[in-house]
Amino acid sequence: MKASELRDLSVGELKERHMTLAQEVFNLRFQRAANQLENRRKIRNTRKEIARVLTVIAQKERSEEGTK
């Protein structure tokens, strides 16, 4: 999901997405340890997606502070 698409979501939805992605990374790491993971790049891509989500959350929280 692109950052522009993430900006359309609310902070609550973004935090839920973050938790889902964190669980996915956890599962992917277990699969890698058991040699069941075919595409090792998927871990990296998921971590980058988490970074995007956290960045958008921080931007939204900063903009909310500025309006108060």
N, CA, C and O atoms as a Maestro MAE file, in Angstrom:
{
 s_m_m2io_version
 :::
 2.0.0
}

f_m_ct {
 s_m_title
 :::
 protein
 m_atom[272] {
  # First column is atom index #
  i_m_mmod_type
  r_m_x_coord
  r_m_y_coord
  r_m_z_coord
  i_m_residue_number
  s_m_chain_name
  s_m_pdb_residue_name
  s_m_pdb_atom_name
  i_m_atomic_number
  :::
  1 25 0.844 -1.168 0.000 1 A "MET " " N  " 7
  2 3 0.000 0.000 0.000 1 A "MET " " CA " 6
  3 2 0.892 1.234 0.000 1 A "MET " " C  " 6
  4 15 1.858 1.310 0.759 1 A "MET " " O  " 8
  5 25 0.573 2.178 -0.834 2 A "LYS " " N  " 7
  6 3 1.371 3.390 -0.945 2 A "LYS " " CA " 6
  7 2 1.054 4.343 0.207 2 A "LYS " " C  " 6
  8 15 -0.002 4.258 0.833 2 A "LYS " " O  " 8
  9 25 1.991 5.246 0.468 3 A "ALA " " N  " 7
  10 3 1.815 6.209 1.550 3 A "ALA " " CA " 6
  11 2 0.607 7.102 1.289 3 A "ALA " " C  " 6
  12 15 -0.094 7.486 2.225 3 A "ALA " " O  " 8
  13 25 0.359 7.434 0.025 4 A "SER " " N  " 7
  14 3 -0.797 8.280 -0.282 4 A "SER " " CA " 6
  15 2 -2.101 7.563 0.065 4 A "SER " " C  " 6
  16 15 -3.064 8.202 0.490 4 A "SER " " O  " 8
  17 25 -2.137 6.256 -0.111 5 A "GLU " " N  " 7
  18 3 -3.323 5.485 0.265 5 A "GLU " " CA " 6
  19 2 -3.443 5.385 1.782 5 A "GLU " " C  " 6
  20 15 -4.549 5.380 2.323 5 A "GLU " " O  " 8
  21 25 -2.309 5.307 2.461 6 A "LEU " " N  " 7
  22 3 -2.319 5.218 3.918 6 A "LEU " " CA " 6
  23 2 -2.813 6.513 4.545 6 A "LEU " " C  " 6
  24 15 -3.432 6.486 5.609 6 A "LEU " " O  " 8
  25 25 -2.547 7.649 3.900 7 A "ARG " " N  " 7
  26 3 -2.950 8.941 4.455 7 A "ARG " " CA " 6
  27 2 -4.467 9.094 4.493 7 A "ARG " " C  " 6
  28 15 -4.992 9.921 5.239 7 A "ARG " " O  " 8
  29 25 -5.170 8.297 3.688 8 A "ASP " " N  " 7
  30 3 -6.634 8.355 3.674 8 A "ASP " " CA " 6
  31 2 -7.250 7.622 4.864 8 A "ASP " " C  " 6
  32 15 -8.435 7.803 5.147 8 A "ASP " " O  " 8
  33 25 -6.469 6.797 5.566 9 A "LEU " " N  " 7
  34 3 -6.971 6.022 6.693 9 A "LEU " " CA " 6
  35 2 -6.893 6.842 7.982 9 A "LEU " " C  " 6
  36 15 -6.114 7.789 8.084 9 A "LEU " " O  " 8
  37 25 -7.705 6.465 8.951 10 A "SER " " N  " 7
  38 3 -7.654 7.133 10.256 10 A "SER " " CA " 6
  39 2 -6.498 6.564 11.075 10 A "SER " " C  " 6
  40 15 -5.917 5.538 10.722 10 A "SER " " O  " 8
  41 25 -6.177 7.239 12.163 11 A "VAL " " N  " 7
  42 3 -5.077 6.787 13.023 11 A "VAL " " CA " 6
  43 2 -5.388 5.410 13.605 11 A "VAL " " C  " 6
  44 15 -4.498 4.566 13.703 11 A "VAL " " O  " 8
  45 25 -6.635 5.179 13.988 12 A "GLY " " N  " 7
  46 3 -7.025 3.876 14.529 12 A "GLY " " CA " 6
  47 2 -6.842 2.760 13.511 12 A "GLY " " C  " 6
  48 15 -6.364 1.676 13.846 12 A "GLY " " O  " 8
  49 25 -7.225 3.029 12.268 13 A "GLU " " N  " 7
  50 3 -7.054 2.029 11.211 13 A "GLU " " CA " 6
  51 2 -5.579 1.783 10.923 13 A "GLU " " C  " 6
  52 15 -5.173 0.658 10.632 13 A "GLU " " O  " 8
  53 25 -4.784 2.843 11.008 14 A "LEU " " N  " 7
  54 3 -3.344 2.695 10.782 14 A "LEU " " CA " 6
  55 2 -2.699 1.864 11.884 14 A "LEU " " C  " 6
  56 15 -1.835 1.031 11.611 14 A "LEU " " O  " 8
  57 25 -3.113 2.086 13.118 15 A "LYS " " N  " 7
  58 3 -2.555 1.303 14.227 15 A "LYS " " CA " 6
  59 2 -2.950 -0.166 14.110 15 A "LYS " " C  " 6
  60 15 -2.165 -1.058 14.432 15 A "LYS " " O  " 8
  61 25 -4.169 -0.406 13.647 16 A "GLU " " N  " 7
  62 3 -4.609 -1.789 13.424 16 A "GLU " " CA " 6
  63 2 -3.787 -2.425 12.313 16 A "GLU " " C  " 6
  64 15 -3.395 -3.588 12.416 16 A "GLU " " O  " 8
  65 25 -3.524 -1.668 11.252 17 A "ARG " " N  " 7
  66 3 -2.697 -2.168 10.138 17 A "ARG " " CA " 6
  67 2 -1.283 -2.476 10.638 17 A "ARG " " C  " 6
  68 15 -0.678 -3.471 10.239 17 A "ARG " " O  " 8
  69 25 -0.764 -1.614 11.514 18 A "HIS " " N  " 7
  70 3 0.570 -1.840 12.074 18 A "HIS " " CA " 6
  71 2 0.629 -3.161 12.842 18 A "HIS " " C  " 6
  72 15 1.578 -3.930 12.692 18 A "HIS " " O  " 8
  73 25 -0.374 -3.415 13.655 19 A "MET " " N  " 7
  74 3 -0.399 -4.653 14.432 19 A "MET " " CA " 6
  75 2 -0.482 -5.880 13.510 19 A "MET " " C  " 6
  76 15 0.168 -6.894 13.765 19 A "MET " " O  " 8
  77 25 -1.272 -5.783 12.454 20 A "THR " " N  " 7
  78 3 -1.396 -6.876 11.497 20 A "THR " " CA " 6
  79 2 -0.061 -7.151 10.809 20 A "THR " " C  " 6
  80 15 0.345 -8.304 10.663 20 A "THR " " O  " 8
  81 25 0.608 -6.097 10.394 21 A "LEU " " N  " 7
  82 3 1.898 -6.252 9.716 21 A "LEU " " CA " 6
  83 2 2.966 -6.782 10.666 21 A "LEU " " C  " 6
  84 15 3.810 -7.581 10.261 21 A "LEU " " O  " 8
  85 25 2.940 -6.348 11.918 22 A "ALA " " N  " 7
  86 3 3.914 -6.845 12.894 22 A "ALA " " CA " 6
  87 2 3.727 -8.344 13.113 22 A "ALA " " C  " 6
  88 15 4.701 -9.088 13.226 22 A "ALA " " O  " 8
  89 25 2.480 -8.778 13.171 23 A "GLN " " N  " 7
  90 3 2.199 -10.205 13.320 23 A "GLN " " CA " 6
  91 2 2.668 -10.969 12.082 23 A "GLN " " C  " 6
  92 15 3.164 -12.090 12.192 23 A "GLN " " O  " 8
  93 25 2.511 -10.363 10.905 24 A "GLU " " N  " 7
  94 3 2.955 -11.010 9.670 24 A "GLU " " CA " 6
  95 2 4.467 -11.184 9.650 24 A "GLU " " C  " 6
  96 15 4.964 -12.233 9.241 24 A "GLU " " O  " 8
  97 25 5.206 -10.163 10.090 25 A "VAL " " N  " 7
  98 3 6.668 -10.279 10.163 25 A "VAL " " CA " 6
  99 2 7.060 -11.392 11.124 25 A "VAL " " C  " 6
  100 15 7.970 -12.173 10.847 25 A "VAL " " O  " 8
  101 25 6.376 -11.457 12.242 26 A "PHE " " N  " 7
  102 3 6.638 -12.513 13.228 26 A "PHE " " CA " 6
  103 2 6.465 -13.888 12.588 26 A "PHE " " C  " 6
  104 15 7.320 -14.761 12.743 26 A "PHE " " O  " 8
  105 25 5.365 -14.077 11.874 27 A "ASN " " N  " 7
  106 3 5.104 -15.364 11.229 27 A "ASN " " CA " 6
  107 2 6.109 -15.658 10.125 27 A "ASN " " C  " 6
  108 15 6.537 -16.801 9.966 27 A "ASN " " O  " 8
  109 25 6.488 -14.640 9.361 28 A "LEU " " N  " 7
  110 3 7.466 -14.828 8.288 28 A "LEU " " CA " 6
  111 2 8.829 -15.236 8.849 28 A "LEU " " C  " 6
  112 15 9.528 -16.057 8.256 28 A "LEU " " O  " 8
  113 25 9.200 -14.665 9.984 29 A "ARG " " N  " 7
  114 3 10.482 -15.029 10.589 29 A "ARG " " CA " 6
  115 2 10.470 -16.485 11.059 29 A "ARG " " C  " 6
  116 15 11.483 -17.179 10.965 29 A "ARG " " O  " 8
  117 25 9.328 -16.943 11.562 30 A "PHE " " N  " 7
  118 3 9.223 -18.343 11.946 30 A "PHE " " CA " 6
  119 2 9.325 -19.244 10.716 30 A "PHE " " C  " 6
  120 15 9.977 -20.288 10.753 30 A "PHE " " O  " 8
  121 25 8.684 -18.836 9.642 31 A "GLN " " N  " 7
  122 3 8.751 -19.623 8.408 31 A "GLN " " CA " 6
  123 2 10.182 -19.681 7.887 31 A "GLN " " C  " 6
  124 15 10.631 -20.722 7.407 31 A "GLN " " O  " 8
  125 25 10.901 -18.555 7.983 32 A "ARG " " N  " 7
  126 3 12.289 -18.540 7.526 32 A "ARG " " CA " 6
  127 2 13.146 -19.477 8.379 32 A "ARG " " C  " 6
  128 15 14.009 -20.180 7.852 32 A "ARG " " O  " 8
  129 25 12.914 -19.490 9.672 33 A "ALA " " N  " 7
  130 3 13.691 -20.352 10.568 33 A "ALA " " CA " 6
  131 2 13.426 -21.823 10.275 33 A "ALA " " C  " 6
  132 15 14.310 -22.662 10.450 33 A "ALA " " O  " 8
  133 25 12.213 -22.139 9.831 34 A "ALA " " N  " 7
  134 3 11.854 -23.527 9.532 34 A "ALA " " CA " 6
  135 2 12.113 -23.872 8.067 34 A "ALA " " C  " 6
  136 15 11.726 -24.944 7.602 34 A "ALA " " O  " 8
  137 25 12.768 -22.961 7.340 35 A "ASN " " N  " 7
  138 3 13.056 -23.148 5.912 35 A "ASN " " CA " 6
  139 2 11.799 -23.395 5.089 35 A "ASN " " C  " 6
  140 15 11.827 -24.167 4.131 35 A "ASN " " O  " 8
  141 25 10.702 -22.747 5.454 36 A "GLN " " N  " 7
  142 3 9.461 -22.865 4.705 36 A "GLN " " CA " 6
  143 2 9.167 -21.612 3.892 36 A "GLN " " C  " 6
  144 15 8.197 -21.586 3.134 36 A "GLN " " O  " 8
  145 25 9.973 -20.587 4.033 37 A "LEU " " N  " 7
  146 3 9.736 -19.318 3.357 37 A "LEU " " CA " 6
  147 2 10.409 -19.347 1.997 37 A "LEU " " C  " 6
  148 15 11.625 -19.509 1.900 37 A "LEU " " O  " 8
  149 25 9.614 -19.188 0.946 38 A "GLU " " N  " 7
  150 3 10.160 -19.228 -0.405 38 A "GLU " " CA " 6
  151 2 10.738 -17.877 -0.817 38 A "GLU " " C  " 6
  152 15 11.800 -17.819 -1.436 38 A "GLU " " O  " 8
  153 25 10.042 -16.788 -0.476 39 A "ASN " " N  " 7
  154 3 10.468 -15.461 -0.880 39 A "ASN " " CA " 6
  155 2 10.962 -14.699 0.349 39 A "ASN " " C  " 6
  156 15 10.164 -14.153 1.110 39 A "ASN " " O  " 8
  157 25 12.273 -14.666 0.535 40 A "ARG " " N  " 7
  158 3 12.839 -14.028 1.716 40 A "ARG " " CA " 6
  159 2 12.692 -12.513 1.669 40 A "ARG " " C  " 6
  160 15 12.741 -11.858 2.711 40 A "ARG " " O  " 8
  161 25 12.516 -11.957 0.503 41 A "ARG " " N  " 7
  162 3 12.353 -10.508 0.355 41 A "ARG " " CA " 6
  163 2 11.036 -10.029 0.959 41 A "ARG " " C  " 6
  164 15 10.877 -8.842 1.243 41 A "ARG " " O  " 8
  165 25 10.100 -10.942 1.154 42 A "LYS " " N  " 7
  166 3 8.798 -10.570 1.710 42 A "LYS " " CA " 6
  167 2 8.943 -9.984 3.111 42 A "LYS " " C  " 6
  168 15 8.172 -9.104 3.492 42 A "LYS " " O  " 8
  169 25 9.914 -10.457 3.878 43 A "ILE " " N  " 7
  170 3 10.157 -9.909 5.219 43 A "ILE " " CA " 6
  171 2 10.569 -8.443 5.100 43 A "ILE " " C  " 6
  172 15 10.052 -7.588 5.818 43 A "ILE " " O  " 8
  173 25 11.490 -8.162 4.203 44 A "ARG " " N  " 7
  174 3 11.974 -6.795 4.022 44 A "ARG " " CA " 6
  175 2 10.847 -5.869 3.568 44 A "ARG " " C  " 6
  176 15 10.708 -4.754 4.071 44 A "ARG " " O  " 8
  177 25 10.043 -6.340 2.610 45 A "ASN " " N  " 7
  178 3 8.942 -5.521 2.106 45 A "ASN " " CA " 6
  179 2 7.911 -5.242 3.194 45 A "ASN " " C  " 6
  180 15 7.358 -4.144 3.256 45 A "ASN " " O  " 8
  181 25 7.652 -6.218 4.045 46 A "THR " " N  " 7
  182 3 6.684 -6.034 5.124 46 A "THR " " CA " 6
  183 2 7.220 -5.041 6.152 46 A "THR " " C  " 6
  184 15 6.466 -4.217 6.672 46 A "THR " " O  " 8
  185 25 8.514 -5.116 6.446 47 A "ARG " " N  " 7
  186 3 9.112 -4.159 7.380 47 A "ARG " " CA " 6
  187 2 9.065 -2.738 6.827 47 A "ARG " " C  " 6
  188 15 8.855 -1.786 7.578 47 A "ARG " " O  " 8
  189 25 9.261 -2.592 5.516 48 A "LYS " " N  " 7
  190 3 9.158 -1.277 4.895 48 A "LYS " " CA " 6
  191 2 7.731 -0.751 4.969 48 A "LYS " " C  " 6
  192 15 7.512 0.444 5.170 48 A "LYS " " O  " 8
  193 25 6.770 -1.637 4.809 49 A "GLU " " N  " 7
  194 3 5.365 -1.244 4.918 49 A "GLU " " CA " 6
  195 2 5.065 -0.760 6.343 49 A "GLU " " C  " 6
  196 15 4.337 0.214 6.530 49 A "GLU " " O  " 8
  197 25 5.628 -1.443 7.339 50 A "ILE " " N  " 7
  198 3 5.459 -1.007 8.732 50 A "ILE " " CA " 6
  199 2 6.036 0.393 8.909 50 A "ILE " " C  " 6
  200 15 5.430 1.232 9.575 50 A "ILE " " O  " 8
  201 25 7.195 0.651 8.322 51 A "ALA " " N  " 7
  202 3 7.817 1.967 8.434 51 A "ALA " " CA " 6
  203 2 6.933 3.038 7.805 51 A "ALA " " C  " 6
  204 15 6.806 4.137 8.345 51 A "ALA " " O  " 8
  205 25 6.322 2.721 6.669 52 A "ARG " " N  " 7
  206 3 5.414 3.671 6.028 52 A "ARG " " CA " 6
  207 2 4.227 3.989 6.936 52 A "ARG " " C  " 6
  208 15 3.840 5.147 7.096 52 A "ARG " " O  " 8
  209 25 3.662 2.944 7.521 53 A "VAL " " N  " 7
  210 3 2.499 3.127 8.402 53 A "VAL " " CA " 6
  211 2 2.877 3.983 9.600 53 A "VAL " " C  " 6
  212 15 2.144 4.906 9.955 53 A "VAL " " O  " 8
  213 25 4.004 3.692 10.224 54 A "LEU " " N  " 7
  214 3 4.437 4.465 11.397 54 A "LEU " " CA " 6
  215 2 4.736 5.915 11.034 54 A "LEU " " C  " 6
  216 15 4.479 6.819 11.829 54 A "LEU " " O  " 8
  217 25 5.276 6.140 9.843 55 A "THR " " N  " 7
  218 3 5.553 7.500 9.398 55 A "THR " " CA " 6
  219 2 4.266 8.294 9.240 55 A "THR " " C  " 6
  220 15 4.185 9.445 9.668 55 A "THR " " O  " 8
  221 25 3.265 7.684 8.626 56 A "VAL " " N  " 7
  222 3 1.991 8.372 8.424 56 A "VAL " " CA " 6
  223 2 1.308 8.629 9.769 56 A "VAL " " C  " 6
  224 15 0.708 9.685 9.969 56 A "VAL " " O  " 8
  225 25 1.398 7.667 10.690 57 A "ILE " " N  " 7
  226 3 0.827 7.867 12.027 57 A "ILE " " CA " 6
  227 2 1.484 9.076 12.690 57 A "ILE " " C  " 6
  228 15 0.792 9.926 13.249 57 A "ILE " " O  " 8
  229 25 2.805 9.157 12.632 58 A "ALA " " N  " 7
  230 3 3.528 10.274 13.249 58 A "ALA " " CA " 6
  231 2 3.139 11.596 12.596 58 A "ALA " " C  " 6
  232 15 2.971 12.597 13.292 58 A "ALA " " O  " 8
  233 25 2.995 11.617 11.275 59 A "GLN " " N  " 7
  234 3 2.601 12.840 10.585 59 A "GLN " " CA " 6
  235 2 1.207 13.284 11.018 59 A "GLN " " C  " 6
  236 15 0.973 14.466 11.269 59 A "GLN " " O  " 8
  237 25 0.294 12.334 11.101 60 A "LYS " " N  " 7
  238 3 -1.078 12.667 11.499 60 A "LYS " " CA " 6
  239 2 -1.116 13.177 12.940 60 A "LYS " " C  " 6
  240 15 -1.836 14.130 13.237 60 A "LYS " " O  " 8
  241 25 -0.356 12.557 13.832 61 A "GLU " " N  " 7
  242 3 -0.344 12.989 15.228 61 A "GLU " " CA " 6
  243 2 0.272 14.376 15.366 61 A "GLU " " C  " 6
  244 15 -0.188 15.183 16.174 61 A "GLU " " O  " 8
  245 25 1.319 14.660 14.573 62 A "ARG " " N  " 7
  246 3 1.930 15.987 14.612 62 A "ARG " " CA " 6
  247 2 0.978 17.055 14.091 62 A "ARG " " C  " 6
  248 15 0.926 18.164 14.622 62 A "ARG " " O  " 8
  249 25 0.227 16.714 13.051 63 A "SER " " N  " 7
  250 3 -0.709 17.696 12.498 63 A "SER " " CA " 6
  251 2 -1.867 17.944 13.461 63 A "SER " " C  " 6
  252 15 -2.398 19.053 13.518 63 A "SER " " O  " 8
  253 25 -2.262 16.918 14.219 64 A "GLU " " N  " 7
  254 3 -3.319 17.095 15.222 64 A "GLU " " CA " 6
  255 2 -2.842 17.979 16.359 64 A "GLU " " C  " 6
  256 15 -3.618 18.766 16.900 64 A "GLU " " O  " 8
  257 25 -1.571 17.858 16.729 65 A "GLU " " N  " 7
  258 3 -1.024 18.696 17.801 65 A "GLU " " CA " 6
  259 2 -0.984 20.150 17.359 65 A "GLU " " C  " 6
  260 15 -1.194 21.052 18.171 65 A "GLU " " O  " 8
  261 25 -0.717 20.386 16.077 66 A "GLY " " N  " 7
  262 3 -0.630 21.738 15.573 66 A "GLY " " CA " 6
  263 2 -1.974 22.438 15.532 66 A "GLY " " C  " 6
  264 15 -2.038 23.666 15.596 66 A "GLY " " O  " 8
  265 25 -3.044 21.672 15.426 67 A "THR " " N  " 7
  266 3 -4.375 22.286 15.386 67 A "THR " " CA " 6
  267 2 -4.921 22.579 16.765 67 A "THR " " C  " 6
  268 15 -5.905 23.309 16.891 67 A "THR " " O  " 8
  269 25 -4.311 22.031 17.807 68 A "LYS " " N  " 7
  270 3 -4.803 22.246 19.166 68 A "LYS " " CA " 6
  271 2 -4.233 23.490 19.778 68 A "LYS " " C  " 6
  272 15 -4.548 23.815 20.923 68 A "LYS " " O  " 8
  :::
 }
 m_bond[271] {
  # First column is bond index #
  i_m_from
  i_m_to
  i_m_order
  :::
  1 1 2 1
  2 2 3 1
  3 3 4 2
  4 3 5 1
  5 5 6 1
  6 6 7 1
  7 7 8 2
  8 7 9 1
  9 9 10 1
  10 10 11 1
  11 11 12 2
  12 11 13 1
  13 13 14 1
  14 14 15 1
  15 15 16 2
  16 15 17 1
  17 17 18 1
  18 18 19 1
  19 19 20 2
  20 19 21 1
  21 21 22 1
  22 22 23 1
  23 23 24 2
  24 23 25 1
  25 25 26 1
  26 26 27 1
  27 27 28 2
  28 27 29 1
  29 29 30 1
  30 30 31 1
  31 31 32 2
  32 31 33 1
  33 33 34 1
  34 34 35 1
  35 35 36 2
  36 35 37 1
  37 37 38 1
  38 38 39 1
  39 39 40 2
  40 39 41 1
  41 41 42 1
  42 42 43 1
  43 43 44 2
  44 43 45 1
  45 45 46 1
  46 46 47 1
  47 47 48 2
  48 47 49 1
  49 49 50 1
  50 50 51 1
  51 51 52 2
  52 51 53 1
  53 53 54 1
  54 54 55 1
  55 55 56 2
  56 55 57 1
  57 57 58 1
  58 58 59 1
  59 59 60 2
  60 59 61 1
  61 61 62 1
  62 62 63 1
  63 63 64 2
  64 63 65 1
  65 65 66 1
  66 66 67 1
  67 67 68 2
  68 67 69 1
  69 69 70 1
  70 70 71 1
  71 71 72 2
  72 71 73 1
  73 73 74 1
  74 74 75 1
  75 75 76 2
  76 75 77 1
  77 77 78 1
  78 78 79 1
  79 79 80 2
  80 79 81 1
  81 81 82 1
  82 82 83 1
  83 83 84 2
  84 83 85 1
  85 85 86 1
  86 86 87 1
  87 87 88 2
  88 87 89 1
  89 89 90 1
  90 90 91 1
  91 91 92 2
  92 91 93 1
  93 93 94 1
  94 94 95 1
  95 95 96 2
  96 95 97 1
  97 97 98 1
  98 98 99 1
  99 99 100 2
  100 99 101 1
  101 101 102 1
  102 102 103 1
  103 103 104 2
  104 103 105 1
  105 105 106 1
  106 106 107 1
  107 107 108 2
  108 107 109 1
  109 109 110 1
  110 110 111 1
  111 111 112 2
  112 111 113 1
  113 113 114 1
  114 114 115 1
  115 115 116 2
  116 115 117 1
  117 117 118 1
  118 118 119 1
  119 119 120 2
  120 119 121 1
  121 121 122 1
  122 122 123 1
  123 123 124 2
  124 123 125 1
  125 125 126 1
  126 126 127 1
  127 127 128 2
  128 127 129 1
  129 129 130 1
  130 130 131 1
  131 131 132 2
  132 131 133 1
  133 133 134 1
  134 134 135 1
  135 135 136 2
  136 135 137 1
  137 137 138 1
  138 138 139 1
  139 139 140 2
  140 139 141 1
  141 141 142 1
  142 142 143 1
  143 143 144 2
  144 143 145 1
  145 145 146 1
  146 146 147 1
  147 147 148 2
  148 147 149 1
  149 149 150 1
  150 150 151 1
  151 151 152 2
  152 151 153 1
  153 153 154 1
  154 154 155 1
  155 155 156 2
  156 155 157 1
  157 157 158 1
  158 158 159 1
  159 159 160 2
  160 159 161 1
  161 161 162 1
  162 162 163 1
  163 163 164 2
  164 163 165 1
  165 165 166 1
  166 166 167 1
  167 167 168 2
  168 167 169 1
  169 169 170 1
  170 170 171 1
  171 171 172 2
  172 171 173 1
  173 173 174 1
  174 174 175 1
  175 175 176 2
  176 175 177 1
  177 177 178 1
  178 178 179 1
  179 179 180 2
  180 179 181 1
  181 181 182 1
  182 182 183 1
  183 183 184 2
  184 183 185 1
  185 185 186 1
  186 186 187 1
  187 187 188 2
  188 187 189 1
  189 189 190 1
  190 190 191 1
  191 191 192 2
  192 191 193 1
  193 193 194 1
  194 194 195 1
  195 195 196 2
  196 195 197 1
  197 197 198 1
  198 198 199 1
  199 199 200 2
  200 199 201 1
  201 201 202 1
  202 202 203 1
  203 203 204 2
  204 203 205 1
  205 205 206 1
  206 206 207 1
  207 207 208 2
  208 207 209 1
  209 209 210 1
  210 210 211 1
  211 211 212 2
  212 211 213 1
  213 213 214 1
  214 214 215 1
  215 215 216 2
  216 215 217 1
  217 217 218 1
  218 218 219 1
  219 219 220 2
  220 219 221 1
  221 221 222 1
  222 222 223 1
  223 223 224 2
  224 223 225 1
  225 225 226 1
  226 226 227 1
  227 227 228 2
  228 227 229 1
  229 229 230 1
  230 230 231 1
  231 231 232 2
  232 231 233 1
  233 233 234 1
  234 234 235 1
  235 235 236 2
  236 235 237 1
  237 237 238 1
  238 238 239 1
  239 239 240 2
  240 239 241 1
  241 241 242 1
  242 242 243 1
  243 243 244 2
  244 243 245 1
  245 245 246 1
  246 246 247 1
  247 247 248 2
  248 247 249 1
  249 249 250 1
  250 250 251 1
  251 251 252 2
  252 251 253 1
  253 253 254 1
  254 254 255 1
  255 255 256 2
  256 255 257 1
  257 257 258 1
  258 258 259 1
  259 259 260 2
  260 259 261 1
  261 261 262 1
  262 262 263 1
  263 263 264 2
  264 263 265 1
  265 265 266 1
  266 266 267 1
  267 267 268 2
  268 267 269 1
  269 269 270 1
  270 270 271 1
  271 271 272 2
  :::
 }
}
